[in-house]
C-alpha cells in the first residue's frame, strides 16, 4: 500500500510492482530517520535499484536492470528537486562505491549503511 503523505503520485509512477516487494519497506526504514519523505524515497529507490540490478549478487535479467535504472533515475530527480547538492554527491558516491566493488568482484558494502551515513551529514 502506498503512503498517503509526502510522496507525489509521479514519484511512484510505474513502480507499483516493486512497492510491496521491498521498496515500501525500505522507504519506511529511511523515513524513520529523516523528516523529508521524498528524500527517504530517493534513498529507498537507490537501495532497491541497486538490489534489482544484482550488484555483487547475481546477473539480473534485462527487465530487472531496466526497473533498477528507473529507480536510480527517479532517485536522482527527487534529489535534484530537494536542491541539496551535498546530498546528491553523497548518494552518487555510495552508488559509485558499490558499483566499483561489484565490478572488481569484491564484497559489496551494505547500501543502507552508506545511504544512512549520507543522510546524517
C-alpha positions as CSV (number, residue, x, y, z in Angstrom):
1,X,0.0,0.0,0.0
2,X,1.4,3.4,-1.0
3,X,1.9,6.1,1.7
4,X,-0.7,8.9,1.7
5,X,1.7,11.7,2.6
6,X,4.9,13.2,1.5
7,X,5.1,11.4,-1.9
8,X,3.6,12.7,-5.1
9,X,1.9,10.3,-7.5
10,X,4.6,10.9,-10.1
11,X,7.3,9.8,-7.7
12,X,5.9,6.3,-7.7
13,X,4.7,6.1,-11.3
14,X,5.4,2.7,-12.9
15,X,6.8,1.4,-9.6
16,X,3.7,-0.2,-8.1
17,X,5.0,-3.7,-8.7
18,X,8.1,-3.2,-6.5
19,X,6.5,-1.2,-3.7
20,X,5.3,-4.3,-2.0
21,X,8.4,-6.2,-3.0
22,X,10.7,-4.1,-0.7
23,X,10.6,-0.5,-1.9
24,X,7.9,0.4,0.7
25,X,9.8,-1.3,3.5
26,X,13.0,0.5,2.5
27,X,11.1,3.8,2.4
28,X,9.8,3.2,5.9
29,X,13.3,2.4,7.2
30,X,14.7,5.7,5.8
31,X,11.6,7.7,6.7
32,X,12.1,6.7,10.4
33,X,15.4,8.6,10.4
34,X,14.7,11.5,8.1
35,X,11.9,14.1,8.1
36,X,11.5,14.5,4.3
37,X,9.5,11.7,2.7
38,X,10.7,12.4,-0.8
39,X,14.4,12.2,0.2
40,X,13.6,9.0,2.1
41,X,12.0,7.7,-1.1
42,X,15.2,8.6,-3.0
43,X,17.3,6.5,-0.6
44,X,14.8,3.6,-0.9
45,X,14.9,3.9,-4.7
46,X,18.7,3.8,-4.8
47,X,18.8,0.8,-2.5
48,X,16.1,-1.0,-4.4
49,X,17.6,-0.1,-7.8
50,X,21.0,-1.5,-6.9
51,X,19.3,-4.6,-5.5
52,X,17.3,-5.1,-8.6
53,X,20.5,-4.8,-10.7
54,X,22.0,-7.6,-8.7
55,X,25.3,-5.7,-7.9
56,X,27.6,-8.2,-6.2
57,X,25.0,-10.9,-6.1
58,X,23.8,-12.1,-9.5
59,X,23.3,-11.1,-13.1
60,X,19.9,-9.5,-13.3
61,X,17.6,-10.2,-16.2
62,X,17.0,-7.3,-18.6
63,X,13.7,-6.3,-17.1
64,X,15.1,-6.0,-13.6
65,X,18.0,-4.0,-14.9
66,X,15.6,-1.5,-16.5
67,X,13.5,-1.2,-13.4
68,X,16.7,-0.7,-11.4
69,X,17.7,2.1,-13.9
70,X,14.3,3.6,-13.5
71,X,14.7,3.6,-9.7
72,X,18.1,5.3,-9.9
73,X,16.9,7.9,-12.4
74,X,13.8,8.6,-10.2
75,X,16.0,9.0,-7.1
76,X,18.3,11.4,-9.0
77,X,15.3,13.5,-9.9
78,X,14.0,13.5,-6.3
79,X,17.4,14.6,-5.0
80,X,17.6,17.3,-7.7
81,X,14.1,18.5,-6.6
82,X,15.3,18.7,-3.0
83,X,18.1,21.0,-4.1
84,X,20.7,19.6,-1.7
85,X,23.9,19.2,-3.8
86,X,25.9,17.7,-1.0
87,X,23.3,15.0,-0.5
88,X,23.2,14.3,-4.3
89,X,27.0,13.9,-4.3
90,X,26.9,11.7,-1.2
91,X,24.3,9.4,-2.8
92,X,26.3,9.3,-6.1
93,X,29.4,8.4,-4.1
94,X,27.6,5.5,-2.5
95,X,26.4,4.2,-5.8
96,X,29.9,4.6,-7.3
97,X,31.4,2.7,-4.4
98,X,29.2,-0.4,-4.6
99,X,29.3,-0.4,-8.4
100,X,33.1,-0.4,-8.3
101,X,33.2,-3.1,-5.7
102,X,30.9,-5.3,-7.7
103,X,32.8,-4.7,-10.9
104,X,36.0,-5.7,-9.1
105,X,34.4,-8.9,-7.7
106,X,34.8,-7.6,-4.2
107,X,32.2,-7.9,-1.4
108,X,29.7,-5.0,-1.8
109,X,29.3,-2.6,1.1
110,X,25.8,-2.5,2.7
111,X,23.9,0.1,0.7
112,X,21.6,1.1,3.5
113,X,24.5,1.9,5.8
114,X,26.1,4.1,3.1
115,X,22.9,5.9,2.4
116,X,22.1,6.4,6.1
117,X,25.6,7.9,6.6
118,X,24.9,10.2,3.6
119,X,21.6,11.3,5.2
120,X,23.3,12.0,8.5
121,X,25.7,14.6,7.0
